[in-house]
Amino acid sequence: MNAEHLIKMANDIGAFFEAMPNREQATKDVATHIRKFWEPRMQKSLMVYLSTHGDAGLKDIVRDALREFHPA
């Protein structure tokens, strides 16, 4: 999996949920979306990339969602 593409996809999801008025719920929804709709290998590739390269490219909402993210 191309990590840059996964980051772009995660940021796109984050951008969608950022419009929600409840930030806490929006953050949970980002994590839920990734958990439910991304293949496990996509989830793992993103988490491995972030653990080795950091999370500088992520939107704040995605960064917050992934802090408590538990892959499927």
Distance bins in CASP14 RR format, pairs under 12 A and 6 or more apart:
PFRMAT RR
TARGET T0000
AUTHOR 0000-0000-0000
RMODE 2
METHOD distances of the structure
MODEL  1
1 7 0 0 0 0 0 1 0 0 0 0 0
1 8 0 0 0 0 0 1 0 0 0 0 0
1 9 0 0 0 0 0 1 0 0 0 0 0
1 10 0 0 0 0 0 1 0 0 0 0 0
1 38 0 0 0 0 1 0 0 0 0 0 0
1 39 0 0 0 0 1 0 0 0 0 0 0
1 40 0 0 0 0 0 1 0 0 0 0 0
1 41 1 0 0 1 0 0 0 0 0 0 0
1 42 1 0 1 0 0 0 0 0 0 0 0
1 43 0 0 0 0 1 0 0 0 0 0 0
1 44 0 0 0 0 1 0 0 0 0 0 0
1 45 1 1 0 0 0 0 0 0 0 0 0
1 46 1 0 0 1 0 0 0 0 0 0 0
1 47 0 0 0 0 0 1 0 0 0 0 0
1 48 0 0 0 0 1 0 0 0 0 0 0
1 49 0 0 0 0 1 0 0 0 0 0 0
2 8 0 0 0 0 1 0 0 0 0 0 0
2 9 0 0 0 0 1 0 0 0 0 0 0
2 42 0 0 0 0 0 1 0 0 0 0 0
2 45 0 0 0 0 1 0 0 0 0 0 0
2 46 0 0 0 0 0 1 0 0 0 0 0
2 49 0 0 0 0 1 0 0 0 0 0 0
3 9 0 0 0 0 0 1 0 0 0 0 0
3 10 0 0 0 0 0 1 0 0 0 0 0
3 42 0 0 0 0 0 1 0 0 0 0 0
3 44 0 0 0 0 0 1 0 0 0 0 0
3 45 1 0 0 1 0 0 0 0 0 0 0
3 46 1 0 0 1 0 0 0 0 0 0 0
3 47 0 0 0 0 0 1 0 0 0 0 0
3 48 0 0 0 0 1 0 0 0 0 0 0
3 49 1 1 0 0 0 0 0 0 0 0 0
3 50 0 0 0 0 1 0 0 0 0 0 0
3 51 0 0 0 0 0 1 0 0 0 0 0
3 52 0 0 0 0 1 0 0 0 0 0 0
3 53 1 0 0 1 0 0 0 0 0 0 0
3 54 0 0 0 0 0 1 0 0 0 0 0
3 55 0 0 0 0 0 1 0 0 0 0 0
3 57 0 0 0 0 0 1 0 0 0 0 0
3 58 0 0 0 0 0 1 0 0 0 0 0
4 10 0 0 0 0 0 1 0 0 0 0 0
4 11 0 0 0 0 0 1 0 0 0 0 0
4 45 0 0 0 0 0 1 0 0 0 0 0
4 46 0 0 0 0 0 1 0 0 0 0 0
4 49 0 0 0 0 1 0 0 0 0 0 0
4 53 0 0 0 0 0 1 0 0 0 0 0
4 57 0 0 0 0 1 0 0 0 0 0 0
4 58 0 0 0 0 0 1 0 0 0 0 0
5 11 0 0 0 0 0 1 0 0 0 0 0
5 12 0 0 0 0 0 1 0 0 0 0 0
5 38 0 0 0 0 0 1 0 0 0 0 0
5 42 0 0 0 0 1 0 0 0 0 0 0
5 45 0 0 0 0 1 0 0 0 0 0 0
5 46 0 0 0 0 1 0 0 0 0 0 0
5 49 0 0 0 0 0 1 0 0 0 0 0
6 12 0 0 0 0 0 1 0 0 0 0 0
6 13 0 0 0 0 0 1 0 0 0 0 0
6 34 0 0 0 0 1 0 0 0 0 0 0
6 38 0 0 0 0 1 0 0 0 0 0 0
6 39 0 0 0 0 0 1 0 0 0 0 0
6 41 0 0 0 0 0 1 0 0 0 0 0
6 42 1 0 0 1 0 0 0 0 0 0 0
6 43 0 0 0 0 1 0 0 0 0 0 0
6 44 0 0 0 0 0 1 0 0 0 0 0
6 45 1 0 0 1 0 0 0 0 0 0 0
6 46 1 0 1 0 0 0 0 0 0 0 0
6 47 0 0 0 0 1 0 0 0 0 0 0
6 48 0 0 0 0 0 1 0 0 0 0 0
6 49 1 0 0 1 0 0 0 0 0 0 0
6 50 0 0 0 0 1 0 0 0 0 0 0
6 53 0 0 0 0 0 1 0 0 0 0 0
6 57 0 0 0 0 0 1 0 0 0 0 0
6 58 0 0 0 0 0 1 0 0 0 0 0
6 62 0 0 0 0 0 1 0 0 0 0 0
6 66 0 0 0 0 0 1 0 0 0 0 0
7 13 0 0 0 0 0 1 0 0 0 0 0
7 14 0 0 0 0 0 1 0 0 0 0 0
7 34 0 0 0 0 0 1 0 0 0 0 0
7 42 0 0 0 0 0 1 0 0 0 0 0
7 45 0 0 0 0 0 1 0 0 0 0 0
7 46 1 0 0 1 0 0 0 0 0 0 0
7 47 0 0 0 0 0 1 0 0 0 0 0
7 49 1 0 0 1 0 0 0 0 0 0 0
7 50 0 0 0 0 1 0 0 0 0 0 0
7 53 0 0 0 0 1 0 0 0 0 0 0
7 54 0 0 0 0 0 1 0 0 0 0 0
7 55 0 0 0 0 1 0 0 0 0 0 0
7 56 0 0 0 0 1 0 0 0 0 0 0
7 57 1 0 1 0 0 0 0 0 0 0 0
7 58 1 0 0 1 0 0 0 0 0 0 0
7 59 0 0 0 0 1 0 0 0 0 0 0
7 62 0 0 0 0 1 0 0 0 0 0 0
7 63 0 0 0 0 0 1 0 0 0 0 0
7 66 0 0 0 0 0 1 0 0 0 0 0
8 14 0 0 0 0 0 1 0 0 0 0 0
8 15 0 0 0 0 0 1 0 0 0 0 0
8 46 0 0 0 0 0 1 0 0 0 0 0
8 57 0 0 0 0 1 0 0 0 0 0 0
8 58 0 0 0 0 0 1 0 0 0 0 0
8 59 0 0 0 0 0 1 0 0 0 0 0
8 62 0 0 0 0 0 1 0 0 0 0 0
9 15 0 0 0 0 0 1 0 0 0 0 0
9 16 0 0 0 0 0 1 0 0 0 0 0
9 30 0 0 0 0 0 1 0 0 0 0 0
9 33 0 0 0 0 0 1 0 0 0 0 0
9 34 0 0 0 0 1 0 0 0 0 0 0
9 37 0 0 0 0 0 1 0 0 0 0 0
9 38 0 0 0 0 1 0 0 0 0 0 0
9 39 0 0 0 0 0 1 0 0 0 0 0
9 42 0 0 0 0 1 0 0 0 0 0 0
9 43 0 0 0 0 0 1 0 0 0 0 0
9 45 0 0 0 0 0 1 0 0 0 0 0
9 46 0 0 0 0 1 0 0 0 0 0 0
9 58 0 0 0 0 0 1 0 0 0 0 0
9 59 0 0 0 0 0 1 0 0 0 0 0
9 62 0 0 0 0 1 0 0 0 0 0 0
10 16 0 0 0 0 0 1 0 0 0 0 0
10 17 0 0 0 0 0 1 0 0 0 0 0
10 30 1 0 0 1 0 0 0 0 0 0 0
10 31 0 0 0 0 0 1 0 0 0 0 0
10 33 0 0 0 0 1 0 0 0 0 0 0
10 34 1 0 0 1 0 0 0 0 0 0 0
10 35 0 0 0 0 0 1 0 0 0 0 0
10 37 0 0 0 0 0 1 0 0 0 0 0
10 38 0 0 0 0 1 0 0 0 0 0 0
10 42 0 0 0 0 1 0 0 0 0 0 0
10 43 0 0 0 0 0 1 0 0 0 0 0
10 45 0 0 0 0 0 1 0 0 0 0 0
10 46 1 0 0 1 0 0 0 0 0 0 0
10 47 0 0 0 0 0 1 0 0 0 0 0
10 49 0 0 0 0 0 1 0 0 0 0 0
10 50 0 0 0 0 1 0 0 0 0 0 0
10 55 0 0 0 0 1 0 0 0 0 0 0
10 57 0 0 0 0 1 0 0 0 0 0 0
10 58 1 0 0 1 0 0 0 0 0 0 0
10 59 1 0 0 1 0 0 0 0 0 0 0
10 60 0 0 0 0 0 1 0 0 0 0 0
10 61 0 0 0 0 1 0 0 0 0 0 0
10 62 1 0 1 0 0 0 0 0 0 0 0
10 63 0 0 0 0 1 0 0 0 0 0 0
10 64 0 0 0 0 0 1 0 0 0 0 0
10 65 0 0 0 0 1 0 0 0 0 0 0
10 66 1 0 0 1 0 0 0 0 0 0 0
10 69 0 0 0 0 0 1 0 0 0 0 0
11 17 0 0 0 0 0 1 0 0 0 0 0
11 18 0 0 0 0 1 0 0 0 0 0 0
11 30 0 0 0 0 1 0 0 0 0 0 0
11 34 0 0 0 0 0 1 0 0 0 0 0
11 46 0 0 0 0 0 1 0 0 0 0 0
11 55 0 0 0 0 0 1 0 0 0 0 0
11 56 0 0 0 0 0 1 0 0 0 0 0
11 57 1 0 0 1 0 0 0 0 0 0 0
11 58 1 0 0 1 0 0 0 0 0 0 0
11 59 1 0 1 0 0 0 0 0 0 0 0
11 60 0 0 0 0 0 1 0 0 0 0 0
11 61 0 0 0 0 1 0 0 0 0 0 0
11 62 1 0 1 0 0 0 0 0 0 0 0
11 63 0 0 0 0 1 0 0 0 0 0 0
11 65 0 0 0 0 0 1 0 0 0 0 0
11 66 0 0 0 0 0 1 0 0 0 0 0
12 18 0 0 0 0 0 1 0 0 0 0 0
12 30 0 0 0 0 0 1 0 0 0 0 0
12 33 0 0 0 0 0 1 0 0 0 0 0
12 34 0 0 0 0 0 1 0 0 0 0 0
12 58 0 0 0 0 0 1 0 0 0 0 0
12 59 0 0 0 0 1 0 0 0 0 0 0
12 61 0 0 0 0 0 1 0 0 0 0 0
12 62 0 0 0 0 1 0 0 0 0 0 0
13 19 0 0 0 0 0 1 0 0 0 0 0
13 26 0 0 0 0 0 1 0 0 0 0 0
13 27 0 0 0 0 0 1 0 0 0 0 0
13 29 0 0 0 0 1 0 0 0 0 0 0
13 30 1 0 1 0 0 0 0 0 0 0 0
13 31 0 0 0 0 1 0 0 0 0 0 0
13 32 0 0 0 0 0 1 0 0 0 0 0
13 33 1 0 1 0 0 0 0 0 0 0 0
13 34 1 0 0 1 0 0 0 0 0 0 0
13 35 0 0 0 0 0 1 0 0 0 0 0
13 36 0 0 0 0 0 1 0 0 0 0 0
13 37 0 0 0 0 1 0 0 0 0 0 0
13 38 0 0 0 0 1 0 0 0 0 0 0
13 42 0 0 0 0 0 1 0 0 0 0 0
13 46 0 0 0 0 0 1 0 0 0 0 0
13 58 0 0 0 0 0 1 0 0 0 0 0
13 59 0 0 0 0 1 0 0 0 0 0 0
13 61 0 0 0 0 1 0 0 0 0 0 0
13 62 1 0 0 1 0 0 0 0 0 0 0
13 65 0 0 0 0 1 0 0 0 0 0 0
13 66 0 0 0 0 0 1 0 0 0 0 0
14 20 0 0 0 0 1 0 0 0 0 0 0
14 23 0 0 0 0 0 1 0 0 0 0 0
14 26 1 0 0 1 0 0 0 0 0 0 0
14 27 0 0 0 0 1 0 0 0 0 0 0
14 28 0 0 0 0 0 1 0 0 0 0 0
14 29 0 0 0 0 1 0 0 0 0 0 0
14 30 1 0 1 0 0 0 0 0 0 0 0
14 31 0 0 0 0 0 1 0 0 0 0 0
14 32 0 0 0 0 0 1 0 0 0 0 0
14 33 0 0 0 0 1 0 0 0 0 0 0
14 34 0 0 0 0 1 0 0 0 0 0 0
14 58 0 0 0 0 1 0 0 0 0 0 0
14 59 1 0 1 0 0 0 0 0 0 0 0
14 60 0 0 0 0 1 0 0 0 0 0 0
14 61 1 0 1 0 0 0 0 0 0 0 0
14 62 1 0 1 0 0 0 0 0 0 0 0
14 63 0 0 0 0 1 0 0 0 0 0 0
14 64 0 0 0 0 1 0 0 0 0 0 0
14 65 1 0 0 1 0 0 0 0 0 0 0
14 66 0 0 0 0 0 1 0 0 0 0 0
15 26 0 0 0 0 0 1 0 0 0 0 0
15 30 0 0 0 0 1 0 0 0 0 0 0
15 58 0 0 0 0 0 1 0 0 0 0 0
15 59 1 0 0 1 0 0 0 0 0 0 0
15 60 0 0 0 0 0 1 0 0 0 0 0
15 61 0 0 0 0 1 0 0 0 0 0 0
15 62 0 0 0 0 1 0 0 0 0 0 0
16 26 0 0 0 0 1 0 0 0 0 0 0
16 29 0 0 0 0 1 0 0 0 0 0 0
16 30 0 0 0 0 1 0 0 0 0 0 0
16 33 0 0 0 0 1 0 0 0 0 0 0
16 59 0 0 0 0 0 1 0 0 0 0 0
16 61 0 0 0 0 1 0 0 0 0 0 0
16 62 0 0 0 0 0 1 0 0 0 0 0
17 23 0 0 0 0 1 0 0 0 0 0 0
17 24 0 0 0 0 0 1 0 0 0 0 0
17 25 0 0 0 0 1 0 0 0 0 0 0
17 26 1 0 1 0 0 0 0 0 0 0 0
17 27 1 0 0 1 0 0 0 0 0 0 0
17 28 0 0 0 0 1 0 0 0 0 0 0
17 29 1 0 1 0 0 0 0 0 0 0 0
17 30 1 0 1 0 0 0 0 0 0 0 0
17 31 0 0 0 0 1 0 0 0 0 0 0
17 32 0 0 0 0 1 0 0 0 0 0 0
17 33 1 0 0 1 0 0 0 0 0 0 0
17 34 0 0 0 0 0 1 0 0 0 0 0
17 59 0 0 0 0 1 0 0 0 0 0 0
17 60 0 0 0 0 0 1 0 0 0 0 0
17 61 1 0 0 1 0 0 0 0 0 0 0
17 62 0 0 0 0 1 0 0 0 0 0 0
17 64 0 0 0 0 0 1 0 0 0 0 0
17 65 0 0 0 0 1 0 0 0 0 0 0
18 25 0 0 0 0 0 1 0 0 0 0 0
18 26 1 0 0 1 0 0 0 0 0 0 0
18 27 0 0 0 0 1 0 0 0 0 0 0
18 29 0 0 0 0 0 1 0 0 0 0 0
18 30 0 0 0 0 1 0 0 0 0 0 0
18 59 1 0 0 1 0 0 0 0 0 0 0
18 60 0 0 0 0 1 0 0 0 0 0 0
18 61 1 0 1 0 0 0 0 0 0 0 0
18 62 0 0 0 0 1 0 0 0 0 0 0
18 64 0 0 0 0 0 1 0 0 0 0 0
18 65 0 0 0 0 0 1 0 0 0 0 0
19 25 0 0 0 0 0 1 0 0 0 0 0
19 26 0 0 0 0 1 0 0 0 0 0 0
19 29 0 0 0 0 0 1 0 0 0 0 0
19 30 0 0 0 0 0 1 0 0 0 0 0
19 61 0 0 0 0 0 1 0 0 0 0 0
20 26 1 1 0 0 0 0 0 0 0 0 0
20 27 0 0 0 0 1 0 0 0 0 0 0
20 28 0 0 0 0 0 1 0 0 0 0 0
20 29 1 0 0 1 0 0 0 0 0 0 0
20 30 0 0 0 0 1 0 0 0 0 0 0
20 61 0 0 0 0 1 0 0 0 0 0 0
22 28 0 0 0 0 1 0 0 0 0 0 0
22 29 0 0 0 0 1 0 0 0 0 0 0
22 61 0 0 0 0 0 1 0 0 0 0 0
23 29 0 0 0 0 0 1 0 0 0 0 0
23 30 0 0 0 0 0 1 0 0 0 0 0
23 60 0 0 0 0 1 0 0 0 0 0 0
23 61 1 0 0 1 0 0 0 0 0 0 0
23 64 0 0 0 0 1 0 0 0 0 0 0
23 65 0 0 0 0 0 1 0 0 0 0 0
24 30 0 0 0 0 0 1 0 0 0 0 0
24 31 0 0 0 0 0 1 0 0 0 0 0
24 61 0 0 0 0 0 1 0 0 0 0 0
24 64 0 0 0 0 1 0 0 0 0 0 0
24 65 0 0 0 0 0 1 0 0 0 0 0
24 68 0 0 0 0 0 1 0 0 0 0 0
25 31 0 0 0 0 0 1 0 0 0 0 0
25 32 0 0 0 0 1 0 0 0 0 0 0
25 61 0 0 0 0 0 1 0 0 0 0 0
25 64 0 0 0 0 0 1 0 0 0 0 0
25 65 0 0 0 0 0 1 0 0 0 0 0
26 32 0 0 0 0 0 1 0 0 0 0 0
26 33 0 0 0 0 0 1 0 0 0 0 0
26 59 0 0 0 0 0 1 0 0 0 0 0
26 60 0 0 0 0 0 1 0 0 0 0 0
26 61 1 0 0 1 0 0 0 0 0 0 0
26 62 0 0 0 0 0 1 0 0 0 0 0
26 64 0 0 0 0 1 0 0 0 0 0 0
26 65 0 0 0 0 1 0 0 0 0 0 0
27 33 0 0 0 0 0 1 0 0 0 0 0
27 34 0 0 0 0 0 1 0 0 0 0 0
27 59 0 0 0 0 0 1 0 0 0 0 0
27 60 0 0 0 0 1 0 0 0 0 0 0
27 61 1 0 1 0 0 0 0 0 0 0 0
27 62 0 0 0 0 1 0 0 0 0 0 0
27 63 0 0 0 0 1 0 0 0 0 0 0
27 64 1 0 1 0 0 0 0 0 0 0 0
27 65 1 0 1 0 0 0 0 0 0 0 0
27 66 0 0 0 0 1 0 0 0 0 0 0
27 67 0 0 0 0 1 0 0 0 0 0 0
27 68 0 0 0 0 1 0 0 0 0 0 0
27 69 0 0 0 0 0 1 0 0 0 0 0
28 34 0 0 0 0 0 1 0 0 0 0 0
28 35 0 0 0 0 0 1 0 0 0 0 0
28 36 0 0 0 0 0 1 0 0 0 0 0
28 61 0 0 0 0 0 1 0 0 0 0 0
28 64 0 0 0 0 1 0 0 0 0 0 0
28 65 1 0 0 1 0 0 0 0 0 0 0
28 66 0 0 0 0 0 1 0 0 0 0 0
28 67 0 0 0 0 0 1 0 0 0 0 0
28 68 0 0 0 0 1 0 0 0 0 0 0
28 69 0 0 0 0 0 1 0 0 0 0 0
29 35 0 0 0 0 0 1 0 0 0 0 0
29 36 0 0 0 0 0 1 0 0 0 0 0
29 37 0 0 0 0 0 1 0 0 0 0 0
29 61 0 0 0 0 1 0 0 0 0 0 0
29 62 0 0 0 0 0 1 0 0 0 0 0
29 64 0 0 0 0 0 1 0 0 0 0 0
29 65 0 0 0 0 1 0 0 0 0 0 0
30 36 0 0 0 0 0 1 0 0 0 0 0
30 37 0 0 0 0 0 1 0 0 0 0 0
30 38 0 0 0 0 0 1 0 0 0 0 0
30 58 0 0 0 0 0 1 0 0 0 0 0
30 59 0 0 0 0 1 0 0 0 0 0 0
30 60 0 0 0 0 0 1 0 0 0 0 0
30 61 1 0 1 0 0 0 0 0 0 0 0
30 62 1 0 1 0 0 0 0 0 0 0 0
30 63 0 0 0 0 1 0 0 0 0 0 0
30 64 0 0 0 0 1 0 0 0 0 0 0
30 65 1 1 0 0 0 0 0 0 0 0 0
30 66 0 0 0 0 1 0 0 0 0 0 0
30 67 0 0 0 0 0 1 0 0 0 0 0
30 68 0 0 0 0 0 1 0 0 0 0 0
30 69 0 0 0 0 1 0 0 0 0 0 0
31 37 0 0 0 0 0 1 0 0 0 0 0
31 38 0 0 0 0 0 1 0 0 0 0 0
31 43 0 0 0 0 0 1 0 0 0 0 0
31 46 0 0 0 0 0 1 0 0 0 0 0
31 47 0 0 0 0 0 1 0 0 0 0 0
31 61 0 0 0 0 1 0 0 0 0 0 0
31 62 0 0 0 0 1 0 0 0 0 0 0
31 63 0 0 0 0 0 1 0 0 0 0 0
31 64 0 0 0 0 1 0 0 0 0 0 0
31 65 1 0 1 0 0 0 0 0 0 0 0
31 66 1 0 0 1 0 0 0 0 0 0 0
31 67 0 0 0 0 1 0 0 0 0 0 0
31 68 1 0 0 1 0 0 0 0 0 0 0
31 69 1 0 1 0 0 0 0 0 0 0 0
31 70 0 0 0 0 1 0 0 0 0 0 0
31 71 0 0 0 0 0 1 0 0 0 0 0
31 72 0 0 0 0 0 1 0 0 0 0 0
32 38 0 0 0 0 0 1 0 0 0 0 0
32 65 0 0 0 0 1 0 0 0 0 0 0
32 68 0 0 0 0 0 1 0 0 0 0 0
32 69 0 0 0 0 1 0 0 0 0 0 0
32 70 0 0 0 0 0 1 0 0 0 0 0
32 72 0 0 0 0 0 1 0 0 0 0 0
33 42 0 0 0 0 0 1 0 0 0 0 0
33 43 0 0 0 0 0 1 0 0 0 0 0
33 61 0 0 0 0 0 1 0 0 0 0 0
33 62 0 0 0 0 0 1 0 0 0 0 0
33 65 0 0 0 0 1 0 0 0 0 0 0
33 66 0 0 0 0 0 1 0 0 0 0 0
33 69 0 0 0 0 0 1 0 0 0 0 0
33 72 0 0 0 0 0 1 0 0 0 0 0
34 40 0 0 0 0 0 1 0 0 0 0 0
34 42 0 0 0 0 1 0 0 0 0 0 0
34 43 1 0 0 1 0 0 0 0 0 0 0
34 44 0 0 0 0 0 1 0 0 0 0 0
34 45 0 0 0 0 0 1 0 0 0 0 0
34 46 1 0 0 1 0 0 0 0 0 0 0
34 47 0 0 0 0 1 0 0 0 0 0 0
34 58 0 0 0 0 0 1 0 0 0 0 0
34 61 0 0 0 0 0 1 0 0 0 0 0
34 62 0 0 0 0 1 0 0 0 0 0 0
34 65 1 0 0 1 0 0 0 0 0 0 0
34 66 1 0 0 1 0 0 0 0 0 0 0
34 68 0 0 0 0 0 1 0 0 0 0 0
34 69 1 0 0 1 0 0 0 0 0 0 0
34 70 0 0 0 0 0 1 0 0 0 0 0
34 71 0 0 0 0 1 0 0 0 0 0 0
34 72 0 0 0 0 1 0 0 0 0 0 0
35 42 0 0 0 0 0 1 0 0 0 0 0
35 43 1 0 0 1 0 0 0 0 0 0 0
35 46 0 0 0 0 0 1 0 0 0 0 0
35 47 0 0 0 0 0 1 0 0 0 0 0
35 65 0 0 0 0 1 0 0 0 0 0 0
35 66 0 0 0 0 0 1 0 0 0 0 0
35 68 0 0 0 0 0 1 0 0 0 0 0
35 69 1 0 0 1 0 0 0 0 0 0 0
35 70 1 0 0 1 0 0 0 0 0 0 0
35 71 1 0 0 1 0 0 0 0 0 0 0
35 72 1 0 1 0 0 0 0 0 0 0 0
36 42 0 0 0 0 0 1 0 0 0 0 0
36 43 0 0 0 0 0 1 0 0 0 0 0
36 69 0 0 0 0 0 1 0 0 0 0 0
36 71 0 0 0 0 0 1 0 0 0 0 0
36 72 1 0 0 1 0 0 0 0 0 0 0
37 43 0 0 0 0 0 1 0 0 0 0 0
37 72 0 0 0 0 1 0 0 0 0 0 0
38 44 0 0 0 0 1 0 0 0 0 0 0
38 45 0 0 0 0 1 0 0 0 0 0 0
38 46 1 0 0 1 0 0 0 0 0 0 0
38 47 0 0 0 0 0 1 0 0 0 0 0
38 66 0 0 0 0 0 1 0 0 0 0 0
38 69 0 0 0 0 0 1 0 0 0 0 0
38 71 0 0 0 0 1 0 0 0 0 0 0
38 72 0 0 0 0 1 0 0 0 0 0 0
39 45 0 0 0 0 1 0 0 0 0 0 0
39 46 0 0 0 0 0 1 0 0 0 0 0
39 71 0 0 0 0 0 1 0 0 0 0 0
39 72 0 0 0 0 1 0 0 0 0 0 0
40 46 0 0 0 0 0 1 0 0 0 0 0
40 47 0 0 0 0 0 1 0 0 0 0 0
40 70 0 0 0 0 0 1 0 0 0 0 0
40 71 1 0 0 1 0 0 0 0 0 0 0
40 72 1 0 1 0 0 0 0 0 0 0 0
41 47 0 0 0 0 0 1 0 0 0 0 0
41 48 0 0 0 0 0 1 0 0 0 0 0
41 71 0 0 0 0 1 0 0 0 0 0 0
41 72 0 0 0 0 0 1 0 0 0 0 0
42 48 0 0 0 0 0 1 0 0 0 0 0
42 49 0 0 0 0 0 1 0 0 0 0 0
42 71 0 0 0 0 1 0 0 0 0 0 0
42 72 0 0 0 0 0 1 0 0 0 0 0
43 49 0 0 0 0 0 1 0 0 0 0 0
43 50 0 0 0 0 0 1 0 0 0 0 0
43 66 0 0 0 0 1 0 0 0 0 0 0
43 69 1 0 0 1 0 0 0 0 0 0 0
43 70 0 0 0 0 1 0 0 0 0 0 0
43 71 1 0 1 0 0 0 0 0 0 0 0
43 72 1 0 0 1 0 0 0 0 0 0 0
44 50 0 0 0 0 0 1 0 0 0 0 0
44 51 0 0 0 0 0 1 0 0 0 0 0
44 69 0 0 0 0 0 1 0 0 0 0 0
44 70 0 0 0 0 0 1 0 0 0 0 0
44 71 1 0 0 1 0 0 0 0 0 0 0
44 72 0 0 0 0 0 1 0 0 0 0 0
45 51 0 0 0 0 0 1 0 0 0 0 0
45 52 0 0 0 0 0 1 0 0 0 0 0
45 53 0 0 0 0 0 1 0 0 0 0 0
45 71 0 0 0 0 0 1 0 0 0 0 0
46 52 0 0 0 0 0 1 0 0 0 0 0
46 53 0 0 0 0 0 1 0 0 0 0 0
46 54 0 0 0 0 0 1 0 0 0 0 0
46 55 0 0 0 0 1 0 0 0 0 0 0
46 57 0 0 0 0 0 1 0 0 0 0 0
46 58 0 0 0 0 1 0 0 0 0 0 0
46 62 0 0 0 0 1 0 0 0 0 0 0
46 63 0 0 0 0 0 1 0 0 0 0 0
46 65 0 0 0 0 0 1 0 0 0 0 0
46 66 1 0 0 1 0 0 0 0 0 0 0
46 69 0 0 0 0 1 0 0 0 0 0 0
46 71 0 0 0 0 1 0 0 0 0 0 0
47 53 0 0 0 0 0 1 0 0 0 0 0
47 54 0 0 0 0 0 1 0 0 0 0 0
47 55 0 0 0 0 0 1 0 0 0 0 0
47 58 0 0 0 0 0 1 0 0 0 0 0
47 66 1 0 0 1 0 0 0 0 0 0 0
47 67 0 0 0 0 0 1 0 0 0 0 0
47 69 1 0 0 1 0 0 0 0 0 0 0
47 70 0 0 0 0 1 0 0 0 0 0 0
47 71 1 0 0 1 0 0 0 0 0 0 0
47 72 0 0 0 0 0 1 0 0 0 0 0
48 54 0 0 0 0 0 1 0 0 0 0 0
48 71 0 0 0 0 0 1 0 0 0 0 0
49 55 0 0 0 0 1 0 0 0 0 0 0
49 56 0 0 0 0 0 1 0 0 0 0 0
49 57 0 0 0 0 0 1 0 0 0 0 0
49 58 0 0 0 0 0 1 0 0 0 0 0
49 66 0 0 0 0 0 1 0 0 0 0 0
50 56 0 0 0 0 1 0 0 0 0 0 0
50 57 0 0 0 0 1 0 0 0 0 0 0
50 58 1 0 0 1 0 0 0 0 0 0 0
50 62 0 0 0 0 0 1 0 0 0 0 0
50 63 0 0 0 0 1 0 0 0 0 0 0
50 65 0 0 0 0 0 1 0 0 0 0 0
50 66 1 0 0 1 0 0 0 0 0 0 0
50 67 0 0 0 0 0 1 0 0 0 0 0
50 69 0 0 0 0 1 0 0 0 0 0 0
51 66 0 0 0 0 0 1 0 0 0 0 0
51 69 0 0 0 0 0 1 0 0 0 0 0
54 63 0 0 0 0 1 0 0 0 0 0 0
54 66 0 0 0 0 0 1 0 0 0 0 0
55 61 0 0 0 0 0 1 0 0 0 0 0
55 62 0 0 0 0 1 0 0 0 0 0 0
55 63 1 0 1 0 0 0 0 0 0 0 0
55 64 0 0 0 0 0 1 0 0 0 0 0
55 65 0 0 0 0 0 1 0 0 0 0 0
55 66 1 0 0 1 0 0 0 0 0 0 0
55 67 0 0 0 0 1 0 0 0 0 0 0
55 69 0 0 0 0 0 1 0 0 0 0 0
56 62 0 0 0 0 0 1 0 0 0 0 0
56 63 0 0 0 0 1 0 0 0 0 0 0
57 63 0 0 0 0 1 0 0 0 0 0 0
57 66 0 0 0 0 0 1 0 0 0 0 0
58 64 0 0 0 0 1 0 0 0 0 0 0
58 65 0 0 0 0 1 0 0 0 0 0 0
58 66 1 0 0 1 0 0 0 0 0 0 0
58 67 0 0 0 0 0 1 0 0 0 0 0
58 69 0 0 0 0 0 1 0 0 0 0 0
59 65 0 0 0 0 1 0 0 0 0 0 0
59 66 0 0 0 0 0 1 0 0 0 0 0
60 66 0 0 0 0 0 1 0 0 0 0 0
60 67 0 0 0 0 0 1 0 0 0 0 0
61 67 0 0 0 0 0 1 0 0 0 0 0
62 68 0 0 0 0 0 1 0 0 0 0 0
62 69 0 0 0 0 1 0 0 0 0 0 0
63 69 0 0 0 0 0 1 0 0 0 0 0
END
